[in-house]
Amino acid sequence: MHITSRRGAGLVVTARSGERAAYDVVVVGAGPVGLTVALLLADRGVSVCVLEARTTPEQAGSKALCMQRETLEIWHSIGIGERVAERGTAWSVGRTYFQDTELFSVTLPGSSGEHFPPFVNISQSEVEQALVRRAMAHEHLTIHYGQTVVEVEQSDGSVTLVGAPTPRPSYEGSADDHVPQADEANPGGGRQITGRYGVAADGARSQVRKLLDIDFPGHSHGDRFLIADIRAEMPFPAERRFWFDPPFNPGRTVLIHPQPDGIWRIDWQVPGDFDLEAERDSGRLEHRIRQIVGAVDYEEVWLTVYRFHQRCADRWRQGRIFLAGDAAHLMSPFGARGLNSGVADAANLAWKLGHVLAGEAPESLLDSYSHERLAAAQENLAVTDETMRFMAPPADFRAERDAILRASITDPEARAAVNSGRLATPMVYVEGIFPAHRPGDPELVGTVLVDARTEDGSRLRQRLTSAGGRWLAVTVGARSPEAPEGVVAVADNSGAVRASYAPDGRARTYLIRPDGYVAACTEPTRDAVRTAWLAGTGVQR
Ligand SMILES: Cc1cc2nc3c(=O)[nH]c(=O)nc-3n(C[C@H](O)[C@H](O)[C@H](O)COP(=O)(O)OP(=O)(O)OC[C@H]3O[C@@H](n4cnc5c(N)ncnc54)[C@H](O)[C@@H]3O)c2cc1C
């Protein structure tokens, strides 16, 4: 039996059956999340087809610009992390001001074992172009631009995504030869692509989510944000700076971030009825920018107005289709949790799909994707809700919020209550597939691995990348026990590894999943490692 979801037609049951899946996975959306999941899968030898509505990749705009260390590590494993980190502007200090007074600064913790800085700033469009180049060159990956998915069909063994051609805008060309253009092999035609699984990474307005009739409850903020990439020589160091009620945006907030090539990202909180064209025509936009850049020359690189939303899909899986990234969750960007958590969705889903497609794990493993990532989205939404409540307080909290800000100039207790964004950190999983097997070390199980230099001079993270989609069994203080076939055994006693993984000197083995998460800590014996691995892959619970 086939279930068809068609734009404007609700669910339709048809009789088509028996068609062979052309690809293992079809991804809808070539944004950062869709391309990351596609590349992670393709690197495992999974055949992937991506359908993208736009006719070319995004050419401009910072959008999500703060890339977290863990995101860089995931991108490193698909070959672009180093390049993104080198191009990006590293920063580790964030300052918060009330009017003209600096309230506090936060320095993000570094670590001698980590390869990448805590955050680098780089425009999302530049990252997308790096991902696209990589994807275009990949033997297991096909991308069709200019295909808007309008219909979804599912059967017991496959999913079919039906694209309609996106009207092609006049394209002005790009300096980059590798940038693809609309679906030239199929001009004017829609494509119908079949796969064994589908991933809907088609962003906030996800057509696939709507076609599947999945609700997206939550709320939208009243105020909007004017966001701009401005190139100017400004005497600011590479730091995040956030103002409450500054003289240059009274009663509201401003955030400034450095980017490469002398570009600054500026976010002004503006009223809900803000009109960009009226602002420009009246000269107020020029005045607004001048209040920040001063008298120096500046260039407007990108400018838009953006409303923030707090929403989460109530289901992340329907049959053989999974939601990921903004299609599954939307949150205000203060704390850099949107794109970064979307990339974590991609990493979580990719290894599970890879295992199931290779016959190494049961279908039921795929359910743990929603459990784990929905919990992450809920945590991110709770954190960003708190931030937005403080930044744009509702009427019944405004007086209290203002009193906290005034008091915080002198009172450290009040200062601690000031919320200008809690920066993203990787999710710690305490539920889902983990609780069954965390006998050894509850501190580390469920967390992303702490990177550390190993005896051979490489890093644990590098070892994981070299494992090519398999798990790592890291044994400290003993010889490696024999590992199951899908697991690469590493024994290491370097000071850095011991300090992080066996500070008490007790011998043990950690099982690290392909997405970098510590799945178990066991006795360093063949049977214990095998049992934990079978539990972690869902083969035996
Ligand atoms: C103006 C703006 C500013 C932002 N600023 C920030 C910020 O400062 N910090 C932050 O953390 N986040 C920010 N975000 C959010 C951030 O950009 C997203 O979290 C991120 O893009 C999510 O990636 P994604 O791949 O899930 O979705 P997207 O990047 O939205 O990609 C989805 C892709 O799917 C394609 N698509 C859509 N529908 C279809 C269809 N029917 N068929 C085929 N393809 C389709 C789209 O064309 C798009 O390429 C901003 C977003 C916007 C729009």
The ligand as an ORCA input file, in Angstrom:
! r2SCAN-3c Opt
* xyz 0 1
  C      17.527     35.743      8.180
  C      17.993     34.643      9.082
  C      18.906     34.906     10.075
  C      19.317     33.908     10.935
  N      20.228     34.208     11.900
  C      20.639     33.228     12.723
  C      21.625     33.473     13.718
  O      22.090     34.588     13.870
  N      22.025     32.442     14.513
  C      21.479     31.184     14.387
  O      21.861     30.267     15.128
  N      20.566     30.937     13.454
  C      20.141     31.905     12.621
  N      19.229     31.620     11.672
  C      18.706     30.244     11.601
  C      19.638     29.353     10.818
  O      19.886     29.960      9.582
  C      19.003     27.973     10.705
  O      18.981     27.382     11.995
  C      19.711     27.052      9.736
  O      19.711     27.581      8.437
  C      19.025     25.689      9.729
  O      19.529     24.899      8.706
  P      18.605     23.861      7.936
  O      19.520     23.184      6.971
  O      17.832     23.059      8.901
  O      17.520     24.726      7.161
  P      17.717     25.802      6.017
  O      19.029     26.464      6.119
  O      16.509     26.659      6.048
  O      17.729     24.943      4.691
  C      16.550     24.359      4.193
  C      16.721     24.158      2.697
  O      15.587     23.473      2.210
  C      15.169     24.075      1.002
  N      13.740     23.784      0.824
  C      12.704     24.340      1.482
  N      11.555     23.797      1.065
  C      11.868     22.878      0.118
  C      11.107     21.993     -0.688
  N       9.766     21.912     -0.586
  N      11.753     21.192     -1.564
  C      13.103     21.228     -1.667
  N      13.869     22.058     -0.923
  C      13.255     22.874     -0.042
  C      15.471     25.534      1.197
  O      15.590     26.203     -0.029
  C      16.791     25.480      1.956
  O      17.896     25.460      1.096
  C      18.803     32.607     10.800
  C      17.886     32.337      9.787
  C      17.473     33.326      8.932
  C      16.462     33.023      7.854
*
